[in-house]
Amino acid sequence: MKPGDVVLVRFPQTDLEAGKLRPALVMAMSPGRHTDALLVMITSLIDQSVPGFDEMIEPTDKDYPDTGLKTRSVVRLSRLASVDPFVVNAKLGEISAERLHNAKRRLIEWLEK
């Protein structure tokens, strides 16, 4: 697993209850001896997106076929989770290096505010 991978995971809910199986984007792997992955949720509920912040993935995008997603989706950059890679069910695909860079930049700008 590496940054940019689109994976399938039971993404935790904000109340720490088990969530449903859904795609997520690997943003980073933790440094050091722990191998946790920093994930952001991906959803097909486009109306939940924050314009200018979240990352839209459209079927017409050049890297869409490589993502493994089945429909238009949004990467919800404010929905973060750090998980053990053992809980990841599968790798669906990956996004382009450019899309990952842009998503990381927006996430960093948000965290620096």
C-alpha positions in Angstrom: 0.0 0.0 0.0 1.3 3.5 -0.9 0.0 7.1 -1.1 -2.3 7.5 -4.0 -3.8 4.0 -3.7 -7.6 3.7 -3.6 -8.5 1.0 -1.2 -11.6 -0.7 0.2 -12.0 -0.4 4.0 -14.6 -0.3 6.7 -14.1 3.4 7.2 -14.8 4.4 10.9 -17.7 6.7 11.6 -17.0 9.9 13.6 -18.5 8.4 16.7 -15.9 5.6 16.3 -18.6 3.0 15.5 -17.7 0.6 12.7 -18.6 2.2 9.4 -19.7 0.5 6.1 -17.3 -0.8 3.6 -16.3 2.0 1.3 -13.4 3.3 -0.9 -10.8 5.5 0.7 -7.6 7.2 -0.5 -4.3 6.5 1.0 -2.7 9.9 1.7 0.4 8.8 3.6 2.0 6.0 5.5 3.2 6.7 9.0 6.9 7.0 9.6 8.8 4.8 12.1 8.1 1.3 13.1 4.3 1.7 13.0 2.9 1.1 9.6 -0.5 2.9 9.9 -2.0 4.4 6.8 -3.6 7.9 6.8 -6.8 7.5 4.8 -9.5 9.9 3.5 -13.0 8.8 2.8 -14.3 8.6 -0.8 -18.1 8.8 -1.3 -20.5 8.9 -4.2 -22.7 11.4 -2.3 -21.5 14.4 -4.3 -23.8 16.8 -2.4 -21.6 16.3 0.7 -18.6 17.8 -1.1 -17.0 21.1 -0.1 -16.4 23.0 -3.3 -12.8 24.2 -3.7 -11.7 21.8 -1.0 -12.7 18.2 -1.7 -11.4 16.4 -4.7 -14.0 15.4 -7.3 -13.3 12.3 -9.4 -15.3 12.3 -12.6 -15.7 9.4 -15.1 -14.3 11.8 -17.8 -11.0 12.4 -15.8 -7.9 10.9 -17.4 -7.0 8.8 -14.3 -10.6 7.7 -13.6 -10.2 4.2 -15.2 -7.2 3.5 -12.9 -9.1 4.4 -9.7 -11.3 1.3 -9.7 -14.3 3.4 -8.7 -17.6 2.6 -10.2 -19.2 6.1 -10.3 -18.5 9.8 -10.0 -17.1 10.3 -6.5 -15.7 12.8 -4.1 -12.6 12.5 -1.9 -13.8 14.0 1.4 -10.5 15.6 2.6 -11.8 16.5 6.1 -12.8 12.8 6.8 -9.5 11.4 7.9 -8.7 8.1 9.6 -5.4 6.4 10.6 -5.7 2.6 10.3 -3.6 -0.5 10.4 -3.1 -1.7 6.9 -4.4 -5.1 8.1 -8.0 -3.8 8.1 -7.8 -2.8 4.4 -9.9 -5.3 2.4 -8.6 -4.7 -1.1 -6.8 -2.3 -3.4 -9.2 -1.0 -6.0 -6.8 1.2 -8.0 -4.9 4.5 -7.7 -5.2 8.1 -8.6 -2.6 10.1 -10.6 0.4 11.7 -8.9 -0.9 15.1 -9.9 -4.3 14.5 -8.2 -2.6 13.2 -5.1 -0.3 16.2 -4.9 -3.3 18.6 -5.3 -5.3 16.8 -2.6 -2.3 16.9 -0.2 -1.7 20.6 -0.9 -5.3 21.4 0.0 -5.2 19.2 3.1 -2.0 20.9 4.3 -3.4 24.4 3.7 -6.5 23.5 5.8 -4.3 22.1 8.6 -2.1 25.2 8.6 -5.1 27.6 9.2 
